[in-house]
Amino acid sequence: MKTGRNFKLSFLVVAILSYILYLAIGQKPPTQTKPQYLSYVVDPKLQELRFFSKDDQNKKLLSIRRLLEYLVGSGQELVSAMNGGMYQMDFTPKLIFS
C-alpha cells in the first residue's frame, strides 16, 4: 500500500508544480491602462530653474550634450536637463521662445 500512497503523493506534487508553471508561463503581461508620467516639482526658494537655448556667443546649443559642455566650460553645474520646447527641422522654435 505504501507504493500506491507514494504514487498518489508524487502525482499530486507533479500536478501542483505543473499548474504553478502553467500560471507562471501562460499568463500574459499586464496591459498598461493609464499613461505613466515622470514629473519633478522645482521649489524656486531652494532651487534655480533656468532655460537655455544659446550660449554666451549667441550660438544655439541644440542638444543637452552641448548644454553640458557649455555649462562645465563656464564653471557651472548641470543637475538635470530636458527638452524645453518644440522646434522646426532647422532648430528654430515653433513657439514663443527664440
C-alpha positions in Angstrom: 0.0 0.0 0.0 2.9 2.4 0.6 3.7 2.3 -3.2 0.2 3.4 -4.1 0.3 6.2 -1.5 3.7 7.4 -2.7 2.5 7.3 -6.3 -0.6 9.4 -5.4 1.6 11.9 -3.4 4.1 12.1 -6.3 1.3 12.6 -8.8 -0.2 15.4 -6.6 3.2 17.1 -6.3 3.7 16.9 -10.1 0.2 18.2 -10.8 0.6 21.2 -8.4 4.1 22.1 -9.9 2.7 21.8 -13.4 -0.2 24.1 -12.5 2.2 26.7 -11.0 4.4 26.5 -14.1 1.3 27.0 -16.3 0.3 30.1 -14.4 3.8 31.5 -14.5 4.3 30.9 -18.2 0.8 31.1 -19.5 -0.1 34.5 -18.2 0.2 37.5 -20.5 2.0 40.5 -19.2 -0.4 43.1 -17.7 -1.5 45.7 -20.1 -0.9 49.3 -19.3 -4.2 51.1 -19.0 -3.1 54.5 -17.8 -0.3 56.6 -19.3 2.7 57.0 -17.0 4.4 60.3 -16.5 7.6 61.3 -14.7 7.3 64.7 -13.0 9.5 66.8 -10.9 8.5 69.8 -8.9 11.0 72.7 -8.5 10.9 74.7 -5.4 12.2 78.2 -6.5 13.0 79.0 -2.9 15.6 76.2 -2.8 16.5 75.6 -6.4 17.3 77.6 -9.5 15.3 76.8 -12.7 16.8 78.2 -15.9 16.0 77.9 -19.6 19.0 77.7 -22.1 18.8 77.9 -25.8 22.0 79.8 -26.7 25.5 80.2 -25.3 27.3 83.5 -24.4 28.2 84.0 -28.1 24.5 83.7 -29.1 25.2 80.3 -30.7 22.3 77.8 -30.4 23.1 74.9 -28.0 20.9 72.4 -30.0 21.4 69.5 -27.6 21.7 68.6 -23.9 25.3 67.4 -24.5 26.2 70.8 -25.9 24.5 72.5 -22.9 26.5 70.3 -20.6 29.7 71.2 -22.4 28.8 74.9 -22.2 28.0 74.8 -18.5 31.0 72.8 -17.5 33.2 75.1 -19.6 31.9 78.1 -17.8 32.3 76.6 -14.4 28.6 75.8 -13.8 27.0 72.5 -12.8 24.1 70.8 -14.5 21.8 68.9 -12.1 19.1 68.0 -14.5 18.1 68.8 -18.1 15.2 68.2 -20.5 14.0 69.4 -23.9 12.1 72.6 -23.3 10.1 73.1 -26.5 9.2 72.1 -30.0 11.5 73.0 -32.9 11.4 73.1 -36.7 13.9 70.9 -38.7 16.3 73.9 -38.8 16.1 74.2 -34.9 14.1 77.4 -34.9 11.5 77.3 -32.2 7.9 76.6 -33.1 6.5 78.6 -30.2 7.3 81.8 -28.4 10.9 81.5 -27.1 13.7 82.3 -29.6 
